[in-house]
C-alpha cells in the first residue's frame, strides 16, 4: 500500500503547522449528526461550504430583501450580497489572526439561510402569526437540519451550526471563528445599509454624525477598514475575539443612528404595511387550506404542528414568490374570451 497522504491529511497538517493556538482545527470537529465517510480532497468545513453554496435556500437569498423592499435600482443589497460581504469580512479577519478560514467561510455563508421574505418585517410577521420566539437564526438552523434536501437537511458539522445559531444577539459561538461571524455580520450591515440609504436618498453623507466620521472614517471603505482592523488589532495574541473599545462604541453608535434614521424611516418602510398584510394573509390561508402547500410541507403535519409547517413554507419564500403567490390566491384575474385583446 502507498504511504502517500491524501489532500485532506495535508490540509490537516498545514492547519497544525500554521494556524494560531486559538484556532479551531478541522480534525477536532465534533462531526455531523449523521456520520459520513471523509473526503480525500476536502476538509469537513470545506465540505460544509460546498453543501451550503449548492443548496436551494442559499440560491433563494438572491431574491430576499436586505433593507429596501422592491428596490428599482440594481445596486441595492439583497440577502445574498449581504451574505457574501459577511463571508469576505470574516475571511479577512480569520486570515489575519491565523484562525480557521474554512470554518469562517462556511459559517458566514450559512448564517442567514433561514431569513424570511421582506427582511425583518417577515420575521415580525412570523412572531405574530406563529410564535413570539421565532428568529431568523433559529430558522437558519432548522433549514440546515430539517428542511433542506426534502427533510434530510445539509448535515453540517457541529461547529458550523453553532456559529450560525449564535451569530446575533447576546449569544456567543463556541469557537473564535464563530464569534468572528457576529462581528463580520455587524460590520457588513452597518456599512452597506448606510451606503444603500444614501443611494436611496434617505440619508446624505453629511447626515452621519461627525463624532462617528472622526473615529471610523469618511467613506464606506474607510469605515469598514477601520472596524476590521480594530477587531484584528484587539484580538491579536488573544484567546478571544474582540474590538477596540473606542471603535466598538462608535460602531454601536452608528448602528443606533441607523435604527433611528433608516430602519424605522417611513420612506424606507413605506411598503412594509403591504408586505405584512400579504404575509399575514398567506399564513391564514395555508392554515385554513394546508393541502394547498407543496406536498413536503403538507406531509410535515405528520410530525409537526400545522402552524410550524406553514411558518417553514412561508419563511422559505423569496419576496417575488410571495408576491406571485398572493396574486394567484387573492387578486382576481381579468377574464376574456380566447382571441380577445
For each residue, the residues with C-beta under 8 A, 3 or more apart:
1:
2:
3:
4:
5: 9 10 13
6: 9 10 40 41
7: 10 11 40 41 42
8: 11 12 38 39 40 41 42 43
9: 5 6 12 13
10: 5 6 7 13 14
11: 7 8 14 15 26 42 43 46
12: 8 9 15 16 25 26 27 43
13: 5 9 10 16 17
14: 10 11 17 18
15: 11 12 18 19 23 25 26 27 100
16: 12 13 19 25
17: 13 14
18: 14 15 98
19: 15 16 23 25 98 99 100
20: 23 97 98 99
21:
22: 97 99 176 238 239
23: 15 19 20 97 98 99 100 176 177
24: 28 99 100 103 159 175 176 177
25: 12 15 16 19 28 100
26: 11 12 15 29 43 44 45 100 102 103
27: 12 15
28: 24 25
29: 26 44 45 157 158 159
30: 157 158 159
31: 35 44 157 158
32: 35 36 44 155 156 157 158
33: 145 155
34: 155
35: 31 32
36: 32 155
37:
38: 8 44
39: 8 42 46 47
40: 6 7 8
41: 6 7 8
42: 7 8 11 39 46 47 50
43: 8 11 12 26 46 47 102
44: 26 29 31 32 38 47 48 157
45: 26 29 48 49 100 102 103 105 106 157 159 160
46: 11 39 42 43 49 50 102 106
47: 39 42 43 44 50 51
48: 44 45 51 52 106 110 154 156 157 160
49: 45 46 52 53 102 105 106 109
50: 42 46 47 53 54
51: 47 48 54 55 154 155 156
52: 48 49 55 58 106 109 110 113 144 154 156
53: 49 50 58 109
54: 50 51 58
55: 51 52 58 59 113 148 149 154
56: 59 60 148
57: 60 61 113 114 143 147 148 316
58: 52 53 54 55 61 80 83 109 110 113
59: 55 56 62
60: 56 57 63 64 316 317 318
61: 57 58 64 78 79 80 83 112 113 115
62: 59 78 79 80 318
63: 60 78 318 319 320 321
64: 60 61 78 79 80 115 116 117 118 119 318 319
65: 68 69 78 79 117 118 119 121 122 319
66: 76 77 78 79 81 82 119 189 192 193 196
67: 77 119 193 196 197 262 263 268
68: 65 71 76 196 200 268
69: 65 118 119 121 271 272 275 319
70: 271 319
71: 68 76 196 200
72:
73: 76 199
74:
75: 199
76: 66 68 71 73 196 199 200
77: 66 67 81 82 85 192 193 196
78: 61 62 63 64 65 66 81 82
79: 61 62 64 65 66 82 83 112 115 119
80: 58 61 62 64 83 84
81: 66 77 78 84 85 192
82: 66 77 78 79 85 86 112 188 189 192
83: 58 61 79 80 86 87 108 109 111 112
84: 80 81 87 88
85: 77 81 82 88 89 188 192
86: 82 83 89 90 108 111 181 184 185 188
87: 83 84 90 91 104 105 108 109 184
88: 84 85 91 92
89: 85 86 92 93 184 187 188 224 228
90: 86 87 93 94 104 105 107 108 177 180 181 184
91: 87 88 94 95 101 104 105 108
92: 88 89 95 96 228
93: 89 90 96 97 99 104 180 183 184 228 231 232 235 241
94: 90 91 97 99 100 101 103 104 177 180
95: 91 92 98 99 101
96: 92 93 232
97: 20 22 23 93 94 176 232 235 236 241
98: 18 19 20 23 95
99: 19 20 22 23 24 93 94 95 103 104 176 177 180
100: 15 19 23 24 25 26 45 94 103 104 175 177
101: 91 94 95 104 105
102: 26 43 45 46 49 105 106
103: 24 26 45 94 99 100 106 107 159 160 163 175 177 178
104: 87 90 91 93 94 99 100 101 107 108 177 180 181 184
105: 45 49 87 90 91 101 102 108 109
106: 45 46 48 49 52 102 103 109 110 156 160
107: 90 103 104 110 111 159 160 163 164 167 173 177 178 181
108: 83 86 87 90 91 104 105 111 181 184 185
109: 49 52 53 58 83 87 105 106
110: 48 52 58 106 107 113 140 144 156 160 164
111: 83 86 107 108 137 140 163 164 167 181 185
112: 61 79 82 83 115 136 140
113: 52 55 57 58 61 110 140 143 144 164
114: 57 136 137 138 139 140 141 142 143 315
115: 61 64 79 112 119 122 123 136 139 140 315
116: 64 119 121 122 123 125 126 136 139 279 314 315 317
117: 64 65 122 275 279 314 315 317 318 319 321 322
118: 64 65 69 121 122 272 275 276 279 319 322
119: 64 65 66 67 69 79 115 116 122 123
120: 123 124 136 263
121: 65 69 116 118 124 125 269 272 275 276 279
122: 65 115 116 117 118 119 125 126 275 279 314 315
123: 115 116 119 120 126 127 134 135 136
124: 120 121 127 128 276
125: 116 121 122 128 129 276 279 280 283
126: 116 122 123 129 130 131 134 139 311 314 315
127: 123 124 130 131 132 133 134
128: 124 125 132 280
129: 125 126 279 280 283 284 307 311
130: 126 127 134 283 307 308 310 311
131: 126 127 134 307 311
132: 127 128
133: 127 138
134: 123 126 127 130 131 138 139 311
135: 123 138 139 169
136: 112 114 115 116 120 123 139 140
137: 111 114 140 141 164 165 166 167 168 169
138: 114 133 134 135 141 142 165
139: 114 115 116 126 134 135 136 142 143 315
140: 110 111 112 113 114 115 136 137 143 144 164 165
141: 114 137 138 144 145 161 164 165
142: 114 138 139 145 146 147 312
143: 57 113 114 139 140 146 147 148 316
144: 52 110 113 140 141 147 148 153 154 156 161 164
145: 33 141 142 153 154 161
146: 142 143 151 153
147: 57 142 143 144 151 153 312 316
148: 55 56 57 143 144 152 153 154
149: 55 152 153 154
150: 296
151: 146 147 296 300
152: 148 149 155
153: 144 145 146 147 148 149 156
154: 48 51 52 55 144 145 148 149
155: 32 33 34 36 51 152
156: 32 48 51 52 106 110 144 153 160 161
157: 29 30 31 32 44 45 48 160 161
158: 29 30 31 32 161 162
159: 24 29 30 45 103 107 162 163 174 175 177 178
160: 45 48 103 106 107 110 156 157 163 164
161: 141 144 145 156 157 158 164 165
162: 158 159 165 166 173 174 175 178
163: 103 107 111 159 160 166 167 173 175 177 178 181
164: 107 110 111 113 137 140 141 144 160 161 167 181
165: 137 138 140 141 161 162 171
166: 137 162 163 171 172 173 174 178 182
167: 107 111 137 163 164 171 173 178 181 182 185
168: 137 171 182 185
169: 135 137
170:
171: 165 166 167 168
172: 166 178 179 182
173: 107 162 163 166 167 177 178 179 181 182
174: 159 162 166 178
175: 24 100 103 159 162 163 178 179
176: 22 23 24 97 99 179 180 235 239 240 241
177: 23 24 90 94 99 100 103 104 107 159 163 173 180 181
178: 103 107 159 162 163 166 167 172 173 174 175 181 182
179: 172 173 175 176 182 183 240 241
180: 90 93 94 99 104 176 177 183 184 231 241
181: 86 90 104 107 108 111 163 164 167 173 177 178 184 185
182: 166 167 168 172 173 178 179 185 186
183: 93 179 180 186 187 227 231 241 243
184: 86 87 89 90 93 104 108 180 181 187 188
185: 86 108 111 167 168 181 182 188 189
186: 182 183 189 190 251 255
187: 89 183 184 190 191 224 227 228 231 251
188: 82 85 86 89 184 185 191 192
189: 66 82 185 186 192 193
190: 186 187 193 194 251 254 255 258
191: 187 188 194 195 220 223 224 227
192: 66 77 81 82 85 188 189 195 196 220
193: 66 67 77 189 190 196 197 258 262 263
194: 190 191 197 198 203 208 220 223 254 258 262
195: 191 192 198 199 220
196: 66 67 68 71 76 77 192 193 199 200
197: 67 193 194 200 202 203 258 261 262 265 268
198: 194 195 201 202 203 204 205
199: 73 75 76 195 196
200: 68 71 76 196 197 267 268
201: 198 267
202: 197 198 261 262 265 267 268
203: 194 197 198 207 208 261 262
204: 198 207
205: 198 208 218
206:
207: 203 204 261
208: 194 203 205 212 213 254 257
209: 212 213 253 254 257
210: 213 214
211: 214 215 250 253
212: 208 209 215 216 250 253 254 257
213: 208 209 210 216 217 218
214: 210 211
215: 211 212 226 246 247 250
216: 212 213 222 223 226 227 247 250 251 254
217: 213 222 223 225 226
218: 205 213 222
219: 222 223
220: 191 192 194 195 223 224
221: 224 225
222: 216 217 218 219 225 226
223: 191 194 216 217 219 220 226 227 254
224: 89 187 191 220 221 227 228
225: 217 221 222 228 229
226: 215 216 217 222 223 229 230 247
227: 183 187 191 216 223 224 230 231 243 247 251
228: 89 92 93 187 224 225 231 232
229: 225 226 232 233
230: 226 227 233 234 243 244 247 248
231: 93 180 183 187 227 228 234 235 241 242 243
232: 93 96 97 228 229 235 236
233: 229 230 236 244
234: 230 231 238 242 243 244
235: 93 97 176 231 232 238 240 241 242
236: 97 232 233
237:
238: 22 234 235 241 242
239: 22 176
240: 176 179 235
241: 93 97 176 179 180 183 231 235 238
242: 231 234 235 238 248
243: 183 227 230 231 234 247 248 251
244: 230 233 234 247 248
245: 248 249
246: 215 249 250
247: 215 216 226 227 230 243 244 250 251
248: 230 242 243 244 245 251 252
249: 245 246 252 253
250: 211 212 215 216 246 247 253 254
251: 186 187 190 216 227 243 247 248 254 255
252: 248 249 255 256
253: 209 211 212 249 250 256 257
254: 190 194 208 209 212 216 223 250 251 257 258
255: 186 190 251 252 258 259
256: 252 253 259 260
257: 208 209 212 253 254 260 261
258: 190 193 194 197 254 255 261 262 263
259: 255 256 262 263 264
260: 256 257 264
261: 197 202 203 207 257 258 264 265
262: 67 193 194 197 202 203 258 259 265 268
263: 67 120 193 258 259 268 269
264: 259 260 261 269
265: 197 202 261 262 268 269
266: 269 270
267: 200 201 202 270
268: 67 68 197 200 202 262 263 265
269: 121 263 264 265 266 272
270: 266 267 273
271: 69 70 274 275
272: 69 118 121 269 275 276
273: 270 276 277
274: 271 277 278
275: 69 117 118 121 122 271 272 278 279
276: 118 121 124 125 272 273 279 280
277: 273 274 280 281
278: 274 275 281 282 322 323 326
279: 116 117 118 121 122 125 129 275 276 282 283 314 322
280: 125 128 129 276 277 283 284
281: 277 278 284 285 326 329 330
282: 278 279 285 286 314 322 325 326 329
283: 125 129 130 279 280 286 287 310 311 314
284: 129 280 281 287 288
285: 281 282 288 289 292 329
286: 282 283 289 290 292 293 310 313 314
287: 283 284 290 306 307 310
288: 284 285
289: 285 286 292
290: 286 287 293 297 298 301 306 309 310
291: 298
292: 285 286 289
293: 286 290 297 298 309 310 313
294: 297 298 313
295: 298 299
296: 150 151 299 300
297: 290 293 294 300 309 310 312 313
298: 290 291 293 294 295 301 309
299: 295 296 302
300: 151 296 297 303 304 308 309 312
301: 290 298 304 305 306 309
302: 299
303: 300
304: 300 301 308 309 312
305: 301 308 309
306: 287 290 301 309 310
307: 129 130 131 287 310 311
308: 130 300 304 305 311 312
309: 290 293 297 298 300 301 304 305 306 312 313
310: 130 283 286 287 290 293 297 306 307 313 314
311: 126 129 130 131 134 283 307 308 314 315
312: 142 147 297 300 304 308 309 315 316
313: 286 293 294 297 309 310 316 317
314: 116 117 122 126 279 282 283 286 310 311 317 322
315: 114 115 116 117 122 126 139 311 312
316: 57 60 143 147 312 313
317: 60 116 117 313 314 321 322 325
318: 60 62 63 64 117 321 322
319: 63 64 65 69 70 117 118 322 323
320: 63 323 324
321: 63 117 317 318 324 325
322: 117 118 278 279 282 314 317 318 319 325 326
323: 278 319 320 326 327
324: 320 321 327 328
325: 282 317 321 322 328 329
326: 278 281 282 322 323 329 330 331
327: 323 324 330 331
328: 324 325 331
329: 281 282 285 325 326
330: 281 326 327
331: 326 327 328
332:
333:
334:
335:
336: 340 341
337: 340
338:
339:
340: 336 337
341: 336
